Amino acid sequence: MYFNKGRKENEVMGKRKKDICVIGGGASGMMAAISAARLGASVTILERMDRVGKKILATGNGRCNLTNQNIRIERYHGKNSKFIYGAFGQFTVQQTLNFFEMLGIACKVEEEKVYPFSDQASSVLDVLRYEMKRLGIQEVCGMEVTQIIPTKKGFAIYTKEKNKIIEAQKVIITTGGRASSQLGSNGSGYNIVQQLGHSIIPPFPALVQLNLKADFLKRIKGVKFVGTVSIYKKNNILRKEEGEILFTNYGISGPPILQISRIASQALQEKKSTYLTLDLFPKFTSEQLDVLLQTRWGYNSNKSLDFSFVGLINKRLIPVILMEAGIFDIQKPCKSITVQERKNIIKILKSWKFIITGTQSWHQAQVTAGGINTKEIDPKTMESKKVPNMYLAGEVIDIDGDCGGFNLQWAWSSGYVAGYWAATSD
């Protein structure tokens, strides 16, 4: 499917139904390639990295959270999240599980999240590459596409490699977004499709750690706790999540933080102020926590206030929390604490407020929000409404999901559909 500029003939890889070029060798790209090749198409994948599927290896902390048993529209975001119905109606979670089972991946479920029994993301990539090899799909790595030009016979695909042009009857764009560029996607797909008339919803990082305004963060970096985080815009709560939360030297991380990060990132992009609150004792009401503290202080009223919290909260948090509550003599005896000071402590423990100042970089982000406008894509076929015979799938489109297998399911479903219709449509 590719040849050097000036050659008269294209290198033909076999007489199959259609020549299809997939731009991007991530999850959606590999699925699209397999889907098309199983229908008889001759498929080539162009990947700018030195190998395909690098981002898959990082998913699920290296375990690969394949999908989620509880796929719901509420777990997806974008200007039109209902766009997902077109792909999910044709390639469901069950079909995804069947697909991987037939490739050799036995799956297990942990709190609705689906993982391979091997607990190795590499096993998922291995079986995908084995299937591509079995189908005769050509992988061309170290090949970055810079431009796609429609021709009478299909497309001429230009790359950074000198004098290298690739021709194909159809193309599938699966270049990803801008998140985790070290693993493959760098946003280059946006430029390619914009040259062809597509519009882009401005991208911003999602599933990313948050930067907070606080001068004590370095003192508590590395402290973990299981609690609740709530995100607000003005005084309106937008989302609440519970789980393990981690303080860092720049702010805060952990699964609950990643889940709320899209809201924060979008608000920051729109230059709207936003803040979060932390509940270190989500199992207690404020009244129950008040009783607990007074009971502890009653055991030994001469004990120093700071030491009275040892065994209840992380020791590194104690002086910070007391100072945040306006108590600077943290070693005074418990019996001297005032009613107002007690109320201040409870307020910090139940609703510790932080101003969000930013997010970590694209390098740390797990997924991109924003992307190609879904209004310009046929939801049934994933074909561009701007450019006939060009299909799109995965993260490059303005669809992103929550943490927990939702983004990979979007990649599998949209990739499958794009490959199917690219191979079967005239």
C-alpha positions in Angstrom: 0.0 0.0 0.0 2.9 2.4 0.1 5.5 3.5 -2.4 8.3 6.1 -2.9 7.4 9.3 -4.6 8.0 9.0 -8.3 7.3 5.3 -8.6 4.6 4.5 -11.2 3.0 1.7 -9.3 1.7 1.1 -5.8 3.1 -1.8 -3.9 0.1 -4.2 -3.9 -0.1 -6.5 -0.8 -2.6 -8.9 -2.3 -5.9 -8.9 -4.1 -8.4 -8.3 -1.4 -11.6 -6.4 -1.3 -10.3 -3.0 -0.3 -7.0 -1.3 0.7 -7.5 0.4 4.0 -4.9 2.4 5.9 -5.3 2.9 9.6 -3.5 5.9 11.0 -2.6 5.2 14.6 -1.8 1.8 16.2 -3.6 2.2 19.6 -6.5 0.2 20.9 -9.1 1.7 18.5 -6.7 1.4 15.6 -5.9 -2.2 16.1 -9.5 -3.1 16.6 -10.4 -1.2 13.4 -7.7 -3.1 11.5 -8.8 -6.5 12.8 -12.4 -5.8 12.1 -11.7 -4.7 8.5 -9.2 -7.5 7.8 -11.6 -10.2 9.0 -14.0 -9.0 6.2 -11.3 -9.4 3.6 -9.7 -6.0 3.4 -6.0 -5.5 2.9 -5.0 -3.4 5.9 -1.9 -1.4 6.9 -1.4 0.3 10.2 0.8 3.4 10.4 2.1 4.1 13.9 4.5 7.0 14.7 6.0 5.2 17.7 8.5 2.3 17.5 5.7 -0.2 18.2 1.9 -0.4 18.4 -0.2 -0.4 21.5 2.1 1.3 24.0 -0.8 3.0 25.7 -2.6 -0.3 26.3 0.4 -1.4 28.4 -0.2 1.5 30.8 -3.9 1.0 31.3 -5.3 -0.2 34.6 -1.9 0.3 36.3 -0.4 -2.2 33.9 -3.3 -4.7 34.3 -5.5 -3.4 31.4 -9.0 -2.6 32.6 -10.6 -3.9 29.4 -14.1 -2.7 29.9 -16.8 -2.1 32.5 -19.9 -4.2 33.1 -22.0 -1.2 33.8 -21.7 1.0 30.7 -24.0 4.0 31.0 -24.4 7.2 29.1 -23.7 9.1 32.3 -20.1 7.8 32.3 -19.3 9.5 29.0 -18.7 13.1 28.2 -18.4 15.5 25.2 -20.6 18.0 23.5 -22.9 15.1 22.5 -22.3 12.0 24.6 -25.3 10.3 23.0 -23.1 9.8 20.0 -21.8 6.6 21.6 -25.1 4.8 21.0 -24.2 4.3 17.4 -21.1 2.3 18.1 -22.2 0.6 21.3 -25.4 -0.6 19.6 -23.2 -2.5 17.1 -20.4 -3.7 19.3 -21.5 -4.3 22.9 -19.6 -5.1 26.1 -20.6 -8.8 25.7 -19.3 -8.8 22.2 -16.1 -7.3 23.4 -15.7 -10.0 26.0 -16.5 -12.7 23.4 -13.9 -11.1 21.0 -11.1 -11.3 23.6 -12.1 -14.7 24.9 -11.7 -16.1 21.3 -8.3 -14.4 21.2 -7.4 -16.2 24.4 -8.0 -13.6 27.1 -9.9 -15.1 30.1 -11.5 -12.2 32.0 -12.4 -11.5 35.6 -14.6 -8.8 37.2 -13.6 -6.6 40.1 -16.3 -4.1 41.2 -17.7 -4.1 37.6 -14.3 -3.5 36.1 -13.1 -6.2 33.7 -9.5 -7.4 33.7 -7.6 -10.3 32.1 -7.0 -13.2 34.5 -3.3 -12.8 33.9 -3.4 -9.2 35.4 -1.0 -8.2 32.5 -1.9 -5.6 30.0 0.9 -7.1 27.9 -1.2 -10.2 27.3 -4.0 -8.1 25.8 -1.5 -6.5 23.4 0.1 -9.8 22.6 -3.2 -11.4 21.5 -4.1 -8.4 19.4 -0.8 -8.4 17.6 -1.0 -12.2 17.1 -4.4 -11.7 15.5 -3.2 -8.9 13.2 -0.3 -11.1 12.1 -2.6 -14.0 11.4 -4.8 -11.7 9.3 -1.9 -10.4 7.3 -2.2 -6.8 8.7 0.9 -4.9 8.0 2.4 -2.8 10.9 4.6 0.1 9.8 6.0 1.8 12.9 8.1 4.9 13.1 5.9 6.4 10.5 4.2 9.8 11.4 1.5 11.0 9.0 1.5 14.8 8.3 -1.2 15.1 5.6 -3.9 13.2 3.9 -5.1 14.3 0.4 -8.2 12.8 -1.2 -7.6 11.5 -4.8 -9.7 10.0 -7.5 -8.7 6.5 -6.4 -8.8 7.2 -2.6 -6.2 9.0 -0.6 -2.5 10.0 -0.8 -1.0 9.9 2.7 2.1 11.9 3.3 4.5 11.2 6.1 7.5 12.8 7.8 9.7 10.2 6.1 11.4 11.8 3.1 9.7 11.1 -0.2 7.3 8.5 1.3 3.7 8.5 0.2 1.1 5.9 1.0 -2.0 5.3 -1.1 -5.2 3.7 0.1 -8.8 3.5 -1.0 -10.0 4.2 2.5 -8.4 5.6 5.7 -9.4 5.2 9.3 -8.1 8.0 11.7 -7.3 6.6 15.1 -4.5 8.9 16.2 -5.8 9.5 19.7 -5.8 12.8 21.5 -3.0 14.7 23.3 -2.9 12.7 26.6 0.2 10.6 27.4 2.1 11.7 24.3 5.1 9.6 25.5 2.9 6.6 24.7 1.9 7.6 21.2 -0.8 10.3 20.8 0.4 13.9 20.4 -2.5 15.7 18.9 -1.2 15.4 15.3 -4.5 13.9 14.1 -6.3 17.2 14.8 -4.2 19.0 12.3 -4.7 16.3 9.7 -8.5 16.4 9.9 -8.7 20.2 10.2 -6.9 20.4 6.8 -9.8 18.3 5.4 -12.5 20.6 6.8 -13.2 19.1 10.2 -13.7 21.3 13.3 -12.1 20.5 16.7 -13.7 21.0 20.1 -10.7 22.5 22.0 -9.0 19.6 23.8 -8.1 19.6 27.5 -6.7 17.0 29.9 -9.0 14.6 31.7 -8.4 11.8 34.2 -5.5 13.9 35.5 -4.1 14.9 38.9 -5.0 18.4 40.2 -2.9 21.3 41.4 -4.1 23.0 44.6 -3.5 26.3 46.3 -1.9 25.5 49.7 1.5 26.3 51.1 1.8 23.1 53.2 1.6 20.5 50.4 5.2 19.5 50.6 4.8 18.7 54.3 2.0 16.2 53.6 3.0 14.8 50.2 2.7 11.0 50.1 -0.1 10.9 52.7 -3.0 8.7 51.7 -6.4 8.3 53.1 -9.8 6.8 52.1 -12.3 9.6 51.9 -14.7 11.6 49.8 -14.0 14.5 47.4 -16.6 16.9 46.2 -16.1 19.5 43.4 -17.9 22.8 43.3 -18.4 25.7 40.9 -19.4 28.7 42.9 -21.5 27.0 45.7 -23.0 24.3 43.5 -21.7 20.7 44.0 -21.0 19.1 40.6 -19.7 15.7 41.5 -18.8 13.6 44.5 -16.5 10.6 44.5 -15.1 8.3 47.3 -11.9 6.2 47.5 -8.2 6.4 48.2 -6.9 9.9 47.9 -3.2 10.9 47.8 -1.6 14.3 48.7 1.3 15.3 46.4 3.8 18.2 46.4 1.7 19.9 43.8 -1.8 19.0 44.9 -3.8 15.8 45.0 -4.3 12.5 43.2 -6.0 9.2 43.4 -8.9 7.5 41.6 -11.6 9.9 43.0 -9.6 12.9 41.9 -9.2 11.5 38.4 -13.0 11.1 38.2 -13.6 14.8 39.1 -10.7 16.1 37.1 -12.6 16.6 33.9 -15.0 19.1 35.5 -12.0 21.0 37.0 -10.1 21.0 33.8 -13.0 22.2 31.8 -13.7 25.0 34.3 -10.1 26.1 34.2 -10.1 26.2 30.4 -13.2 28.4 30.6 -11.5 30.5 33.2 -14.1 29.7 35.8 -13.1 29.3 39.4 -13.6 26.0 41.0 -12.8 24.3 44.3 -13.0 20.9 46.0 -13.7 19.8 49.6 -12.3 16.7 51.3 -14.2 14.6 53.8 -11.6 12.5 55.8 -14.4 10.7 57.7 -17.2 9.9 55.2 -18.6 7.2 57.5 -19.3 9.7 60.2 -21.7 12.6 60.4 -20.4 15.9 61.9 -22.4 15.1 65.0 -20.9 11.6 65.3 -17.4 12.9 64.8 -18.0 15.5 67.5 -18.9 12.8 69.9 -15.9 10.7 68.9 -13.5 13.6 69.5 -15.0 14.6 72.9 -14.8 11.0 74.0 -11.2 10.7 73.1 -10.3 14.0 74.8 -12.3 12.8 77.9 -9.9 9.8 78.3 -7.1 12.1 79.3 -7.9 15.8 79.3 -4.3 16.7 80.0 -3.0 15.1 76.9 -1.7 17.5 74.3 -4.1 18.3 71.5 -1.9 17.2 68.7 -1.0 13.9 70.4 -4.8 13.2 71.0 -5.2 12.6 67.2 -2.5 10.0 67.1 -4.2 6.7 66.0 -7.1 8.6 64.4 -5.5 10.4 61.5 -2.1 10.3 59.8 0.5 11.9 62.1 1.8 14.2 59.3 -1.7 15.6 58.8 -2.2 16.5 62.5 -0.3 19.8 62.7 -1.6 21.0 59.3 -5.2 20.3 60.2 -5.0 22.0 63.6 -3.4 25.1 62.0 -6.0 25.1 59.3 -8.5 25.1 62.1 -6.9 28.3 63.5 -5.2 26.5 66.4 -1.5 27.5 66.6 -0.7 26.2 70.1 -1.2 22.6 69.0 0.4 21.2 72.1 -2.0 22.8 74.6 -4.0 20.3 76.7 -7.3 18.9 75.3 -9.2 20.3 78.3 -8.5 23.9 77.1 -10.0 23.6 73.7 -12.9 25.9 73.1 -16.3 25.1 71.5 -15.4 27.2 68.4 -12.1 25.5 68.0 -13.8 22.1 68.2 -16.2 23.2 65.5 -13.3 24.4 63.3 -11.6 21.1 63.6 -14.7 19.1 62.6 -15.3 21.4 59.7 -11.7 20.7 58.4 -12.1 17.0 58.9 -15.5 16.9 57.2 -15.2 19.6 54.6 -11.6 20.7 54.0 -11.7 23.3 51.2 -9.0 23.7 48.5 -8.9 26.1 45.5 -8.0 24.2 42.3 -5.3 26.1 40.4 -4.6 23.8 37.5 -4.0 20.2 36.4 -0.9 18.3 35.8 0.4 18.3 32.2 -0.7 16.3 29.1 2.1 13.9 29.9 0.4 12.8 33.1 -3.2 12.9 31.7 -4.8 9.5 30.9 -7.3 10.7 28.4 -8.2 13.7 26.3 -11.5 15.6 26.5 -12.5 17.4 23.4 -11.6 16.4 19.8 -13.2 16.1 16.4 -16.8 17.4 16.5 -19.2 14.5 16.5 -21.7 16.5 14.4 -19.3 15.9 11.5 -19.3 12.1 11.9 -22.0 9.5 11.0 -22.7 7.8 14.4 -23.7 4.5 12.6 -20.7 4.1 10.4 -18.1 6.4 12.0 -17.5 7.8 8.5 -16.7 11.5 8.1 -19.5 13.7 6.8 -16.8 16.0 5.4 -14.7 13.4 3.6 -16.2 10.3 2.0 -14.3 7.0 2.7 -12.5 8.5 5.7 -13.5 7.0 9.1 -12.7 8.0 12.6 -12.6 6.2 15.9 -11.4 6.4 19.5 -10.0 9.3 21.5 -9.4 11.6 18.5 -13.2 12.1 18.6 -14.9 14.4 21.2 -15.9 11.5 23.4 -14.2 10.6 26.7 -15.2 8.4 29.5 -14.7 8.0 33.3 -11.9 6.0 34.8 -12.8 2.3 35.0 -12.6 0.7 31.5 -15.0 3.2 29.8 -12.5 4.7 27.5 -11.2 1.3 26.3 -14.7 0.2 25.6 -15.2 3.3 23.5 -12.0 2.4 21.6 -13.1 -1.2 21.0 -16.6 -0.3 19.9 -15.8 2.7 17.7 -12.8 0.9 16.2 -14.8 -2.2 15.4 -17.6 -0.1 13.7 -15.2 2.0 11.7 -13.3 -1.1 10.4 -16.5 -2.9 9.6 -18.0 -0.1 7.5 -14.8 0.8 5.9 -14.5 -2.8 4.6 -18.1 -3.2 3.6 -19.2 0.1 2.2 -18.7 1.0 -1.5 
